Every structure is written in C-alpha cells, then in structure tokens.
Amino acid sequence: MSSSQASQTQDTAEAHTAFTASLRAVGSNLDANLVGRAANLHENSAALSKQEGDLKKQTQNLSKQNEQLQKLADQGREGLKAVGDLQNWAELIERDLLIVEETLRLAEEEDKKSGRGSGGVRELVEEMVLTPRVRGTLIVNFVFPPFRLPQRVG
C-alpha cells in the first residue's frame, strides 16, 4: 500500500467517522424532539381519558335529568287533559241545567196561558227532586256523568 492509498484510506475512514457522527447528532436531535412529543402525548392521553370519563358521567346525569323532565312533562300533559275533561263535563252540566231552566220557563208560561199558575210545574219539580229514585239518578249523573254526546232537545 502506498502512502497515497494509506492516506486515502485514512481520509475515507475519517470521512466515514465524521459522517456517522453527523448522522448520530442529527438522529439524537430528532430523537430528543420525538421523545418529548411522545411524553407529551402520554401526558395528554391521561388527561383525555379523565375528560372522557367526566363526559360520560355528565352524559349519564343529563340522560337521567332528561327522563325526569319527560316524566314531569307527561304528568303536566295528563293534568291538562284532566282539566280539559273537567271543563267539558262542567260545560255539559251547564248545558243540561240551561235546558232544564228553559223547559221550566216554557212550562210556567204554558201554565200561565192556561190559567193554572205556576203551582203545577213547581209541584212536579219538587216531586222529582224529593223522589229518592230520581234524586239518586240526578246525583249519579252529576257526579259520574255518562260518557256520551248529549242529545239536542227541541
């Protein structure tokens, strides 16, 4: 081996060593940056897992609250329906009473025209109210109204 070859081999070895050292330096710089990022990801992963658990708990609580609010809304709807039923029942009673009142008025007018006065109609009404069978029917019909559409009178 000549000195020029030895020199060239030594230069190649030095270049190889320098190149390898340069690559290691670049690699360790990149490695240090990646190690930092990986550590950051692991730390964030734990925080994200905790936030995920909190979010699941809050979602469950909201679901329970939603169910409670739905029950409350259903109860309110049923209450309004009951009020509507009561109002309809009261209107039926009022209509029935108006029919009875008009019937009594017409009967009293007929009694006056025929000269009998109003005693006949009053006696009939008193008899109806005082008769237990009729009184019981009236009470039952007012307390537990029949579920039917009222018939038009007249």
Phi and psi in radians as a Rosetta constraint file:
Dihedral C 1 N 2 CA 2 C 2 CIRCULARHARMONIC -1.529 0.35
Dihedral N 2 CA 2 C 2 N 3 CIRCULARHARMONIC 2.938 0.35
Dihedral C 2 N 3 CA 3 C 3 CIRCULARHARMONIC -1.163 0.35
Dihedral N 3 CA 3 C 3 N 4 CIRCULARHARMONIC -0.522 0.35
Dihedral C 3 N 4 CA 4 C 4 CIRCULARHARMONIC -1.267 0.35
Dihedral N 4 CA 4 C 4 N 5 CIRCULARHARMONIC -0.605 0.35
Dihedral C 4 N 5 CA 5 C 5 CIRCULARHARMONIC -1.247 0.35
Dihedral N 5 CA 5 C 5 N 6 CIRCULARHARMONIC -0.701 0.35
Dihedral C 5 N 6 CA 6 C 6 CIRCULARHARMONIC -1.115 0.35
Dihedral N 6 CA 6 C 6 N 7 CIRCULARHARMONIC -0.708 0.35
Dihedral C 6 N 7 CA 7 C 7 CIRCULARHARMONIC -1.151 0.35
Dihedral N 7 CA 7 C 7 N 8 CIRCULARHARMONIC -0.696 0.35
Dihedral C 7 N 8 CA 8 C 8 CIRCULARHARMONIC -1.213 0.35
Dihedral N 8 CA 8 C 8 N 9 CIRCULARHARMONIC -0.690 0.35
Dihedral C 8 N 9 CA 9 C 9 CIRCULARHARMONIC -1.131 0.35
Dihedral N 9 CA 9 C 9 N 10 CIRCULARHARMONIC -0.732 0.35
Dihedral C 9 N 10 CA 10 C 10 CIRCULARHARMONIC -1.137 0.35
Dihedral N 10 CA 10 C 10 N 11 CIRCULARHARMONIC -0.717 0.35
Dihedral C 10 N 11 CA 11 C 11 CIRCULARHARMONIC -1.111 0.35
Dihedral N 11 CA 11 C 11 N 12 CIRCULARHARMONIC -0.712 0.35
Dihedral C 11 N 12 CA 12 C 12 CIRCULARHARMONIC -1.137 0.35
Dihedral N 12 CA 12 C 12 N 13 CIRCULARHARMONIC -0.740 0.35
Dihedral C 12 N 13 CA 13 C 13 CIRCULARHARMONIC -1.121 0.35
Dihedral N 13 CA 13 C 13 N 14 CIRCULARHARMONIC -0.752 0.35
Dihedral C 13 N 14 CA 14 C 14 CIRCULARHARMONIC -1.134 0.35
Dihedral N 14 CA 14 C 14 N 15 CIRCULARHARMONIC -0.724 0.35
Dihedral C 14 N 15 CA 15 C 15 CIRCULARHARMONIC -1.103 0.35
Dihedral N 15 CA 15 C 15 N 16 CIRCULARHARMONIC -0.733 0.35
Dihedral C 15 N 16 CA 16 C 16 CIRCULARHARMONIC -1.100 0.35
Dihedral N 16 CA 16 C 16 N 17 CIRCULARHARMONIC -0.763 0.35
Dihedral C 16 N 17 CA 17 C 17 CIRCULARHARMONIC -1.123 0.35
Dihedral N 17 CA 17 C 17 N 18 CIRCULARHARMONIC -0.751 0.35
Dihedral C 17 N 18 CA 18 C 18 CIRCULARHARMONIC -1.132 0.35
Dihedral N 18 CA 18 C 18 N 19 CIRCULARHARMONIC -0.747 0.35
Dihedral C 18 N 19 CA 19 C 19 CIRCULARHARMONIC -1.127 0.35
Dihedral N 19 CA 19 C 19 N 20 CIRCULARHARMONIC -0.765 0.35
Dihedral C 19 N 20 CA 20 C 20 CIRCULARHARMONIC -1.093 0.35
Dihedral N 20 CA 20 C 20 N 21 CIRCULARHARMONIC -0.748 0.35
Dihedral C 20 N 21 CA 21 C 21 CIRCULARHARMONIC -1.106 0.35
Dihedral N 21 CA 21 C 21 N 22 CIRCULARHARMONIC -0.695 0.35
Dihedral C 21 N 22 CA 22 C 22 CIRCULARHARMONIC -1.111 0.35
Dihedral N 22 CA 22 C 22 N 23 CIRCULARHARMONIC -0.761 0.35
Dihedral C 22 N 23 CA 23 C 23 CIRCULARHARMONIC -1.121 0.35
Dihedral N 23 CA 23 C 23 N 24 CIRCULARHARMONIC -0.721 0.35
Dihedral C 23 N 24 CA 24 C 24 CIRCULARHARMONIC -1.107 0.35
Dihedral N 24 CA 24 C 24 N 25 CIRCULARHARMONIC -0.681 0.35
Dihedral C 24 N 25 CA 25 C 25 CIRCULARHARMONIC -1.129 0.35
Dihedral N 25 CA 25 C 25 N 26 CIRCULARHARMONIC -0.804 0.35
Dihedral C 25 N 26 CA 26 C 26 CIRCULARHARMONIC -1.105 0.35
Dihedral N 26 CA 26 C 26 N 27 CIRCULARHARMONIC -0.777 0.35
Dihedral C 26 N 27 CA 27 C 27 CIRCULARHARMONIC -1.071 0.35
Dihedral N 27 CA 27 C 27 N 28 CIRCULARHARMONIC -0.746 0.35
Dihedral C 27 N 28 CA 28 C 28 CIRCULARHARMONIC -1.208 0.35
Dihedral N 28 CA 28 C 28 N 29 CIRCULARHARMONIC -0.586 0.35
Dihedral C 28 N 29 CA 29 C 29 CIRCULARHARMONIC -1.114 0.35
Dihedral N 29 CA 29 C 29 N 30 CIRCULARHARMONIC -0.817 0.35
Dihedral C 29 N 30 CA 30 C 30 CIRCULARHARMONIC -1.142 0.35
Dihedral N 30 CA 30 C 30 N 31 CIRCULARHARMONIC -0.710 0.35
Dihedral C 30 N 31 CA 31 C 31 CIRCULARHARMONIC -1.084 0.35
Dihedral N 31 CA 31 C 31 N 32 CIRCULARHARMONIC -0.754 0.35
Dihedral C 31 N 32 CA 32 C 32 CIRCULARHARMONIC -1.087 0.35
Dihedral N 32 CA 32 C 32 N 33 CIRCULARHARMONIC -0.720 0.35
Dihedral C 32 N 33 CA 33 C 33 CIRCULARHARMONIC -1.138 0.35
Dihedral N 33 CA 33 C 33 N 34 CIRCULARHARMONIC -0.770 0.35
Dihedral C 33 N 34 CA 34 C 34 CIRCULARHARMONIC -1.179 0.35
Dihedral N 34 CA 34 C 34 N 35 CIRCULARHARMONIC -0.659 0.35
Dihedral C 34 N 35 CA 35 C 35 CIRCULARHARMONIC -1.094 0.35
Dihedral N 35 CA 35 C 35 N 36 CIRCULARHARMONIC -0.713 0.35
Dihedral C 35 N 36 CA 36 C 36 CIRCULARHARMONIC -1.110 0.35
Dihedral N 36 CA 36 C 36 N 37 CIRCULARHARMONIC -0.753 0.35
Dihedral C 36 N 37 CA 37 C 37 CIRCULARHARMONIC -1.134 0.35
Dihedral N 37 CA 37 C 37 N 38 CIRCULARHARMONIC -0.736 0.35
Dihedral C 37 N 38 CA 38 C 38 CIRCULARHARMONIC -1.079 0.35
Dihedral N 38 CA 38 C 38 N 39 CIRCULARHARMONIC -0.737 0.35
Dihedral C 38 N 39 CA 39 C 39 CIRCULARHARMONIC -1.097 0.35
Dihedral N 39 CA 39 C 39 N 40 CIRCULARHARMONIC -0.722 0.35
Dihedral C 39 N 40 CA 40 C 40 CIRCULARHARMONIC -1.094 0.35
Dihedral N 40 CA 40 C 40 N 41 CIRCULARHARMONIC -0.732 0.35
Dihedral C 40 N 41 CA 41 C 41 CIRCULARHARMONIC -1.089 0.35
Dihedral N 41 CA 41 C 41 N 42 CIRCULARHARMONIC -0.729 0.35
Dihedral C 41 N 42 CA 42 C 42 CIRCULARHARMONIC -1.130 0.35
Dihedral N 42 CA 42 C 42 N 43 CIRCULARHARMONIC -0.736 0.35
Dihedral C 42 N 43 CA 43 C 43 CIRCULARHARMONIC -1.096 0.35
Dihedral N 43 CA 43 C 43 N 44 CIRCULARHARMONIC -0.780 0.35
Dihedral C 43 N 44 CA 44 C 44 CIRCULARHARMONIC -1.170 0.35
Dihedral N 44 CA 44 C 44 N 45 CIRCULARHARMONIC -0.561 0.35
Dihedral C 44 N 45 CA 45 C 45 CIRCULARHARMONIC -1.070 0.35
Dihedral N 45 CA 45 C 45 N 46 CIRCULARHARMONIC -0.746 0.35
Dihedral C 45 N 46 CA 46 C 46 CIRCULARHARMONIC -1.129 0.35
Dihedral N 46 CA 46 C 46 N 47 CIRCULARHARMONIC -0.754 0.35
Dihedral C 46 N 47 CA 47 C 47 CIRCULARHARMONIC -1.128 0.35
Dihedral N 47 CA 47 C 47 N 48 CIRCULARHARMONIC -0.720 0.35
Dihedral C 47 N 48 CA 48 C 48 CIRCULARHARMONIC -1.129 0.35
Dihedral N 48 CA 48 C 48 N 49 CIRCULARHARMONIC -0.673 0.35
Dihedral C 48 N 49 CA 49 C 49 CIRCULARHARMONIC -1.101 0.35
Dihedral N 49 CA 49 C 49 N 50 CIRCULARHARMONIC -0.727 0.35
Dihedral C 49 N 50 CA 50 C 50 CIRCULARHARMONIC -1.119 0.35
Dihedral N 50 CA 50 C 50 N 51 CIRCULARHARMONIC -0.765 0.35
Dihedral C 50 N 51 CA 51 C 51 CIRCULARHARMONIC -1.124 0.35
Dihedral N 51 CA 51 C 51 N 52 CIRCULARHARMONIC -0.633 0.35
Dihedral C 51 N 52 CA 52 C 52 CIRCULARHARMONIC -1.117 0.35
Dihedral N 52 CA 52 C 52 N 53 CIRCULARHARMONIC -0.752 0.35
Dihedral C 52 N 53 CA 53 C 53 CIRCULARHARMONIC -1.099 0.35
Dihedral N 53 CA 53 C 53 N 54 CIRCULARHARMONIC -0.759 0.35
Dihedral C 53 N 54 CA 54 C 54 CIRCULARHARMONIC -1.084 0.35
Dihedral N 54 CA 54 C 54 N 55 CIRCULARHARMONIC -0.712 0.35
Dihedral C 54 N 55 CA 55 C 55 CIRCULARHARMONIC -1.134 0.35
Dihedral N 55 CA 55 C 55 N 56 CIRCULARHARMONIC -0.685 0.35
Dihedral C 55 N 56 CA 56 C 56 CIRCULARHARMONIC -1.100 0.35
Dihedral N 56 CA 56 C 56 N 57 CIRCULARHARMONIC -0.749 0.35
Dihedral C 56 N 57 CA 57 C 57 CIRCULARHARMONIC -1.095 0.35
Dihedral N 57 CA 57 C 57 N 58 CIRCULARHARMONIC -0.785 0.35
Dihedral C 57 N 58 CA 58 C 58 CIRCULARHARMONIC -1.127 0.35
Dihedral N 58 CA 58 C 58 N 59 CIRCULARHARMONIC -0.661 0.35
Dihedral C 58 N 59 CA 59 C 59 CIRCULARHARMONIC -1.132 0.35
Dihedral N 59 CA 59 C 59 N 60 CIRCULARHARMONIC -0.720 0.35
Dihedral C 59 N 60 CA 60 C 60 CIRCULARHARMONIC -1.121 0.35
Dihedral N 60 CA 60 C 60 N 61 CIRCULARHARMONIC -0.736 0.35
Dihedral C 60 N 61 CA 61 C 61 CIRCULARHARMONIC -1.103 0.35
Dihedral N 61 CA 61 C 61 N 62 CIRCULARHARMONIC -0.721 0.35
Dihedral C 61 N 62 CA 62 C 62 CIRCULARHARMONIC -1.141 0.35
Dihedral N 62 CA 62 C 62 N 63 CIRCULARHARMONIC -0.639 0.35
Dihedral C 62 N 63 CA 63 C 63 CIRCULARHARMONIC -1.104 0.35
Dihedral N 63 CA 63 C 63 N 64 CIRCULARHARMONIC -0.776 0.35
Dihedral C 63 N 64 CA 64 C 64 CIRCULARHARMONIC -1.100 0.35
Dihedral N 64 CA 64 C 64 N 65 CIRCULARHARMONIC -0.761 0.35
Dihedral C 64 N 65 CA 65 C 65 CIRCULARHARMONIC -1.116 0.35
Dihedral N 65 CA 65 C 65 N 66 CIRCULARHARMONIC -0.677 0.35
Dihedral C 65 N 66 CA 66 C 66 CIRCULARHARMONIC -1.090 0.35
Dihedral N 66 CA 66 C 66 N 67 CIRCULARHARMONIC -0.732 0.35
Dihedral C 66 N 67 CA 67 C 67 CIRCULARHARMONIC -1.100 0.35
Dihedral N 67 CA 67 C 67 N 68 CIRCULARHARMONIC -0.737 0.35
Dihedral C 67 N 68 CA 68 C 68 CIRCULARHARMONIC -1.100 0.35
Dihedral N 68 CA 68 C 68 N 69 CIRCULARHARMONIC -0.759 0.35
Dihedral C 68 N 69 CA 69 C 69 CIRCULARHARMONIC -1.158 0.35
Dihedral N 69 CA 69 C 69 N 70 CIRCULARHARMONIC -0.620 0.35
Dihedral C 69 N 70 CA 70 C 70 CIRCULARHARMONIC -1.135 0.35
Dihedral N 70 CA 70 C 70 N 71 CIRCULARHARMONIC -0.733 0.35
Dihedral C 70 N 71 CA 71 C 71 CIRCULARHARMONIC -1.080 0.35
Dihedral N 71 CA 71 C 71 N 72 CIRCULARHARMONIC -0.755 0.35
Dihedral C 71 N 72 CA 72 C 72 CIRCULARHARMONIC -1.082 0.35
Dihedral N 72 CA 72 C 72 N 73 CIRCULARHARMONIC -0.747 0.35
Dihedral C 72 N 73 CA 73 C 73 CIRCULARHARMONIC -1.105 0.35
Dihedral N 73 CA 73 C 73 N 74 CIRCULARHARMONIC -0.716 0.35
Dihedral C 73 N 74 CA 74 C 74 CIRCULARHARMONIC -1.112 0.35
Dihedral N 74 CA 74 C 74 N 75 CIRCULARHARMONIC -0.731 0.35
Dihedral C 74 N 75 CA 75 C 75 CIRCULARHARMONIC -1.099 0.35
Dihedral N 75 CA 75 C 75 N 76 CIRCULARHARMONIC -0.740 0.35
Dihedral C 75 N 76 CA 76 C 76 CIRCULARHARMONIC -1.088 0.35
Dihedral N 76 CA 76 C 76 N 77 CIRCULARHARMONIC -0.721 0.35
Dihedral C 76 N 77 CA 77 C 77 CIRCULARHARMONIC -1.107 0.35
Dihedral N 77 CA 77 C 77 N 78 CIRCULARHARMONIC -0.755 0.35
Dihedral C 77 N 78 CA 78 C 78 CIRCULARHARMONIC -1.115 0.35
Dihedral N 78 CA 78 C 78 N 79 CIRCULARHARMONIC -0.692 0.35
Dihedral C 78 N 79 CA 79 C 79 CIRCULARHARMONIC -1.093 0.35
Dihedral N 79 CA 79 C 79 N 80 CIRCULARHARMONIC -0.752 0.35
Dihedral C 79 N 80 CA 80 C 80 CIRCULARHARMONIC -1.134 0.35
Dihedral N 80 CA 80 C 80 N 81 CIRCULARHARMONIC -0.646 0.35
Dihedral C 80 N 81 CA 81 C 81 CIRCULARHARMONIC -1.117 0.35
Dihedral N 81 CA 81 C 81 N 82 CIRCULARHARMONIC -0.741 0.35
Dihedral C 81 N 82 CA 82 C 82 CIRCULARHARMONIC -1.110 0.35
Dihedral N 82 CA 82 C 82 N 83 CIRCULARHARMONIC -0.708 0.35
Dihedral C 82 N 83 CA 83 C 83 CIRCULARHARMONIC -1.110 0.35
Dihedral N 83 CA 83 C 83 N 84 CIRCULARHARMONIC -0.710 0.35
Dihedral C 83 N 84 CA 84 C 84 CIRCULARHARMONIC -1.109 0.35
Dihedral N 84 CA 84 C 84 N 85 CIRCULARHARMONIC -0.735 0.35
Dihedral C 84 N 85 CA 85 C 85 CIRCULARHARMONIC -1.093 0.35
Dihedral N 85 CA 85 C 85 N 86 CIRCULARHARMONIC -0.742 0.35
Dihedral C 85 N 86 CA 86 C 86 CIRCULARHARMONIC -1.111 0.35
Dihedral N 86 CA 86 C 86 N 87 CIRCULARHARMONIC -0.733 0.35
Dihedral C 86 N 87 CA 87 C 87 CIRCULARHARMONIC -1.106 0.35
Dihedral N 87 CA 87 C 87 N 88 CIRCULARHARMONIC -0.760 0.35
Dihedral C 87 N 88 CA 88 C 88 CIRCULARHARMONIC -1.064 0.35
Dihedral N 88 CA 88 C 88 N 89 CIRCULARHARMONIC -0.746 0.35
Dihedral C 88 N 89 CA 89 C 89 CIRCULARHARMONIC -1.092 0.35
Dihedral N 89 CA 89 C 89 N 90 CIRCULARHARMONIC -0.771 0.35
Dihedral C 89 N 90 CA 90 C 90 CIRCULARHARMONIC -1.102 0.35
Dihedral N 90 CA 90 C 90 N 91 CIRCULARHARMONIC -0.669 0.35
Dihedral C 90 N 91 CA 91 C 91 CIRCULARHARMONIC -1.143 0.35
Dihedral N 91 CA 91 C 91 N 92 CIRCULARHARMONIC -0.655 0.35
Dihedral C 91 N 92 CA 92 C 92 CIRCULARHARMONIC -1.119 0.35
Dihedral N 92 CA 92 C 92 N 93 CIRCULARHARMONIC -0.760 0.35
Dihedral C 92 N 93 CA 93 C 93 CIRCULARHARMONIC -1.091 0.35
Dihedral N 93 CA 93 C 93 N 94 CIRCULARHARMONIC -0.795 0.35
Dihedral C 93 N 94 CA 94 C 94 CIRCULARHARMONIC -1.039 0.35
Dihedral N 94 CA 94 C 94 N 95 CIRCULARHARMONIC -0.754 0.35
Dihedral C 94 N 95 CA 95 C 95 CIRCULARHARMONIC -1.111 0.35
Dihedral N 95 CA 95 C 95 N 96 CIRCULARHARMONIC -0.762 0.35
Dihedral C 95 N 96 CA 96 C 96 CIRCULARHARMONIC -1.068 0.35
Dihedral N 96 CA 96 C 96 N 97 CIRCULARHARMONIC -0.729 0.35
Dihedral C 96 N 97 CA 97 C 97 CIRCULARHARMONIC -1.149 0.35
Dihedral N 97 CA 97 C 97 N 98 CIRCULARHARMONIC -0.656 0.35
Dihedral C 97 N 98 CA 98 C 98 CIRCULARHARMONIC -1.119 0.35
Dihedral N 98 CA 98 C 98 N 99 CIRCULARHARMONIC -0.673 0.35
Dihedral C 98 N 99 CA 99 C 99 CIRCULARHARMONIC -1.137 0.35
Dihedral N 99 CA 99 C 99 N 100 CIRCULARHARMONIC -0.773 0.35
Dihedral C 99 N 100 CA 100 C 100 CIRCULARHARMONIC -1.089 0.35
Dihedral N 100 CA 100 C 100 N 101 CIRCULARHARMONIC -0.771 0.35
Dihedral C 100 N 101 CA 101 C 101 CIRCULARHARMONIC -1.076 0.35
Dihedral N 101 CA 101 C 101 N 102 CIRCULARHARMONIC -0.773 0.35
Dihedral C 101 N 102 CA 102 C 102 CIRCULARHARMONIC -1.155 0.35
Dihedral N 102 CA 102 C 102 N 103 CIRCULARHARMONIC -0.680 0.35
Dihedral C 102 N 103 CA 103 C 103 CIRCULARHARMONIC -1.092 0.35
Dihedral N 103 CA 103 C 103 N 104 CIRCULARHARMONIC -0.767 0.35
Dihedral C 103 N 104 CA 104 C 104 CIRCULARHARMONIC -1.109 0.35
Dihedral N 104 CA 104 C 104 N 105 CIRCULARHARMONIC -0.709 0.35
Dihedral C 104 N 105 CA 105 C 105 CIRCULARHARMONIC -1.098 0.35
Dihedral N 105 CA 105 C 105 N 106 CIRCULARHARMONIC -0.790 0.35
Dihedral C 105 N 106 CA 106 C 106 CIRCULARHARMONIC -1.117 0.35
Dihedral N 106 CA 106 C 106 N 107 CIRCULARHARMONIC -0.694 0.35
Dihedral C 106 N 107 CA 107 C 107 CIRCULARHARMONIC -1.155 0.35
Dihedral N 107 CA 107 C 107 N 108 CIRCULARHARMONIC -0.694 0.35
Dihedral C 107 N 108 CA 108 C 108 CIRCULARHARMONIC -1.161 0.35
Dihedral N 108 CA 108 C 108 N 109 CIRCULARHARMONIC -0.665 0.35
Dihedral C 108 N 109 CA 109 C 109 CIRCULARHARMONIC -1.102 0.35
Dihedral N 109 CA 109 C 109 N 110 CIRCULARHARMONIC -0.736 0.35
Dihedral C 109 N 110 CA 110 C 110 CIRCULARHARMONIC -1.119 0.35
Dihedral N 110 CA 110 C 110 N 111 CIRCULARHARMONIC -0.688 0.35
Dihedral C 110 N 111 CA 111 C 111 CIRCULARHARMONIC -1.104 0.35
Dihedral N 111 CA 111 C 111 N 112 CIRCULARHARMONIC -0.715 0.35
Dihedral C 111 N 112 CA 112 C 112 CIRCULARHARMONIC -1.152 0.35
Dihedral N 112 CA 112 C 112 N 113 CIRCULARHARMONIC -0.701 0.35
Dihedral C 112 N 113 CA 113 C 113 CIRCULARHARMONIC -1.145 0.35
Dihedral N 113 CA 113 C 113 N 114 CIRCULARHARMONIC -0.657 0.35
Dihedral C 113 N 114 CA 114 C 114 CIRCULARHARMONIC -1.477 0.35
Dihedral N 114 CA 114 C 114 N 115 CIRCULARHARMONIC -0.083 0.35
Dihedral C 114 N 115 CA 115 C 115 CIRCULARHARMONIC 1.470 0.35
Dihedral N 115 CA 115 C 115 N 116 CIRCULARHARMONIC 0.208 0.35
Dihedral C 115 N 116 CA 116 C 116 CIRCULARHARMONIC -1.518 0.35
Dihedral N 116 CA 116 C 116 N 117 CIRCULARHARMONIC -0.193 0.35
Dihedral C 116 N 117 CA 117 C 117 CIRCULARHARMONIC 1.358 0.35
Dihedral N 117 CA 117 C 117 N 118 CIRCULARHARMONIC -2.866 0.35
Dihedral C 117 N 118 CA 118 C 118 CIRCULARHARMONIC -1.824 0.35
Dihedral N 118 CA 118 C 118 N 119 CIRCULARHARMONIC 0.118 0.35
Dihedral C 118 N 119 CA 119 C 119 CIRCULARHARMONIC -1.135 0.35
Dihedral N 119 CA 119 C 119 N 120 CIRCULARHARMONIC -0.661 0.35
Dihedral C 119 N 120 CA 120 C 120 CIRCULARHARMONIC -1.100 0.35
Dihedral N 120 CA 120 C 120 N 121 CIRCULARHARMONIC -0.761 0.35
Dihedral C 120 N 121 CA 121 C 121 CIRCULARHARMONIC -1.204 0.35
Dihedral N 121 CA 121 C 121 N 122 CIRCULARHARMONIC -0.761 0.35
Dihedral C 121 N 122 CA 122 C 122 CIRCULARHARMONIC -1.058 0.35
Dihedral N 122 CA 122 C 122 N 123 CIRCULARHARMONIC -0.777 0.35
Dihedral C 122 N 123 CA 123 C 123 CIRCULARHARMONIC -1.061 0.35
Dihedral N 123 CA 123 C 123 N 124 CIRCULARHARMONIC -0.707 0.35
Dihedral C 123 N 124 CA 124 C 124 CIRCULARHARMONIC -1.105 0.35
Dihedral N 124 CA 124 C 124 N 125 CIRCULARHARMONIC -0.780 0.35
Dihedral C 124 N 125 CA 125 C 125 CIRCULARHARMONIC -1.132 0.35
Dihedral N 125 CA 125 C 125 N 126 CIRCULARHARMONIC -0.782 0.35
Dihedral C 125 N 126 CA 126 C 126 CIRCULARHARMONIC -1.067 0.35
Dihedral N 126 CA 126 C 126 N 127 CIRCULARHARMONIC -0.691 0.35
Dihedral C 126 N 127 CA 127 C 127 CIRCULARHARMONIC -1.128 0.35
Dihedral N 127 CA 127 C 127 N 128 CIRCULARHARMONIC -0.713 0.35
Dihedral C 127 N 128 CA 128 C 128 CIRCULARHARMONIC -1.146 0.35
Dihedral N 128 CA 128 C 128 N 129 CIRCULARHARMONIC -0.747 0.35
Dihedral C 128 N 129 CA 129 C 129 CIRCULARHARMONIC -1.234 0.35
Dihedral N 129 CA 129 C 129 N 130 CIRCULARHARMONIC -0.636 0.35
Dihedral C 129 N 130 CA 130 C 130 CIRCULARHARMONIC -1.485 0.35
Dihedral N 130 CA 130 C 130 N 131 CIRCULARHARMONIC -0.283 0.35
Dihedral C 130 N 131 CA 131 C 131 CIRCULARHARMONIC -1.294 0.35
Dihedral N 131 CA 131 C 131 N 132 CIRCULARHARMONIC 2.139 0.35
Dihedral C 131 N 132 CA 132 C 132 CIRCULARHARMONIC -0.997 0.35
Dihedral N 132 CA 132 C 132 N 133 CIRCULARHARMONIC -0.716 0.35
Dihedral C 132 N 133 CA 133 C 133 CIRCULARHARMONIC -1.099 0.35
Dihedral N 133 CA 133 C 133 N 134 CIRCULARHARMONIC -0.797 0.35
Dihedral C 133 N 134 CA 134 C 134 CIRCULARHARMONIC -1.218 0.35
Dihedral N 134 CA 134 C 134 N 135 CIRCULARHARMONIC -0.758 0.35
Dihedral C 134 N 135 CA 135 C 135 CIRCULARHARMONIC -1.059 0.35
Dihedral N 135 CA 135 C 135 N 136 CIRCULARHARMONIC -0.736 0.35
Dihedral C 135 N 136 CA 136 C 136 CIRCULARHARMONIC -1.100 0.35
Dihedral N 136 CA 136 C 136 N 137 CIRCULARHARMONIC -0.702 0.35
Dihedral C 136 N 137 CA 137 C 137 CIRCULARHARMONIC -1.112 0.35
Dihedral N 137 CA 137 C 137 N 138 CIRCULARHARMONIC -0.738 0.35
Dihedral C 137 N 138 CA 138 C 138 CIRCULARHARMONIC -1.112 0.35
Dihedral N 138 CA 138 C 138 N 139 CIRCULARHARMONIC -0.768 0.35
Dihedral C 138 N 139 CA 139 C 139 CIRCULARHARMONIC -1.094 0.35
Dihedral N 139 CA 139 C 139 N 140 CIRCULARHARMONIC -0.812 0.35
Dihedral C 139 N 140 CA 140 C 140 CIRCULARHARMONIC -1.071 0.35
Dihedral N 140 CA 140 C 140 N 141 CIRCULARHARMONIC -0.732 0.35
Dihedral C 140 N 141 CA 141 C 141 CIRCULARHARMONIC -1.203 0.35
Dihedral N 141 CA 141 C 141 N 142 CIRCULARHARMONIC -0.544 0.35
Dihedral C 141 N 142 CA 142 C 142 CIRCULARHARMONIC -1.423 0.35
Dihedral N 142 CA 142 C 142 N 143 CIRCULARHARMONIC -0.655 0.35
Dihedral C 142 N 143 CA 143 C 143 CIRCULARHARMONIC -1.391 0.35
Dihedral N 143 CA 143 C 143 N 144 CIRCULARHARMONIC -0.738 0.35
Dihedral C 143 N 144 CA 144 C 144 CIRCULARHARMONIC -2.137 0.35
Dihedral N 144 CA 144 C 144 N 145 CIRCULARHARMONIC 1.445 0.35
Dihedral C 144 N 145 CA 145 C 145 CIRCULARHARMONIC -1.134 0.35
Dihedral N 145 CA 145 C 145 N 146 CIRCULARHARMONIC 2.515 0.35
Dihedral C 145 N 146 CA 146 C 146 CIRCULARHARMONIC -1.197 0.35
Dihedral N 146 CA 146 C 146 N 147 CIRCULARHARMONIC 2.545 0.35
Dihedral C 146 N 147 CA 147 C 147 CIRCULARHARMONIC -1.604 0.35
Dihedral N 147 CA 147 C 147 N 148 CIRCULARHARMONIC 1.413 0.35
Dihedral C 147 N 148 CA 148 C 148 CIRCULARHARMONIC -2.572 0.35
Dihedral N 148 CA 148 C 148 N 149 CIRCULARHARMONIC 2.793 0.35
Dihedral C 148 N 149 CA 149 C 149 CIRCULARHARMONIC -1.397 0.35
Dihedral N 149 CA 149 C 149 N 150 CIRCULARHARMONIC 2.316 0.35
Dihedral C 149 N 150 CA 150 C 150 CIRCULARHARMONIC -1.161 0.35
Dihedral N 150 CA 150 C 150 N 151 CIRCULARHARMONIC 2.552 0.35
Dihedral C 150 N 151 CA 151 C 151 CIRCULARHARMONIC -1.403 0.35
Dihedral N 151 CA 151 C 151 N 152 CIRCULARHARMONIC 2.479 0.35
Dihedral C 151 N 152 CA 152 C 152 CIRCULARHARMONIC -1.322 0.35
Dihedral N 152 CA 152 C 152 N 153 CIRCULARHARMONIC 2.343 0.35
Dihedral C 152 N 153 CA 153 C 153 CIRCULARHARMONIC -1.749 0.35
Dihedral N 153 CA 153 C 153 N 154 CIRCULARHARMONIC 2.406 0.35
